[in-house]
Amino acid sequence: MNAEAIARGTVLLGPFYTRHEAARRANLPAPELAVRLGLIRLAGRFSVEEAYLAFQFDADGIRSDIAEAVERLTRRLDPCRTADWLVRPHPDLAGKAPLEWLRSGGRLETVLDLISKLDAEARPS
C-alpha cells in the first residue's frame, strides 16, 4: 500500500469472506459468527450478506489478537474506520501498520496502548 492511496481516504485491505466462508474459517455456526464481538463486519449497498476481512482469520480460526484490538476500536470507530486504522502505518510502531506489527510478532499490548490513546484524545479536557 503506497502513501498516496493512504492519503486519499479509507483503506480496506482484502480479500473478504462472506458470512458462511468466515464461519467455516472460524469453526462457528454462521448465526453465532454474525453476533460475535471482535470482528469487523462490512455491510451495506454492495452485498446482501455482510463481508468479513480475511486478515481477521488464520488457520486456527479467529485471530485473538486482532479480535481484541477490533473489540476495543469498535467502541469508538465504525467498522470501516476500524479496518482502516489497522492497516495504516503508525510512527509508534516503527512505521508499521498495527496489522503488520502483530503479524511480525509485535506485542498486542503496544497496539492496545495506542488504542487507549485514541480514547484519551477523544475525551474532552
KASULKA-V261492 format. One record per pair of residues at least 4 apart in sequence whose C-alpha atoms are under 6 Angstrom apart, sorted by the first residue. I is the first residue (numbers start at 1). J is the second residue. D is the distance in Angstrom with one decimal. If there is no record, write none. Layout:
I,J,D
I,J,D
This chain:
10,84,5.7
11,84,5.0
12,84,5.9
15,54,5.6
16,51,5.9
16,52,5.4
16,53,4.6
16,54,5.2
17,21,5.4
17,22,5.5
17,51,5.5
17,52,5.0
18,51,4.9
19,23,6.0
20,30,5.8
23,27,5.8
23,28,5.1
23,29,5.9
23,30,5.1
23,33,6.0
25,61,5.4
26,61,4.1
26,62,5.4
38,67,4.2
38,70,5.1
38,71,4.2
39,67,5.9
40,79,5.6
41,50,6.0
41,51,5.7
41,52,5.1
42,50,5.3
42,51,5.1
43,50,4.4
56,62,5.9
56,63,5.6
57,61,5.4
57,62,4.5
57,63,5.2
66,70,6.0
67,71,6.0
70,74,5.9
73,77,5.8
73,82,6.0
74,78,6.0
77,81,5.7
77,82,5.7
81,85,6.0
86,98,5.1
86,99,5.4
87,97,5.0
87,99,5.8
88,97,4.8
89,95,5.2
89,96,4.6
89,97,3.8
90,95,5.0
90,96,5.7
90,97,5.6
91,95,4.5
96,100,6.0
96,101,5.8
97,101,6.0
101,106,5.0
102,106,4.8
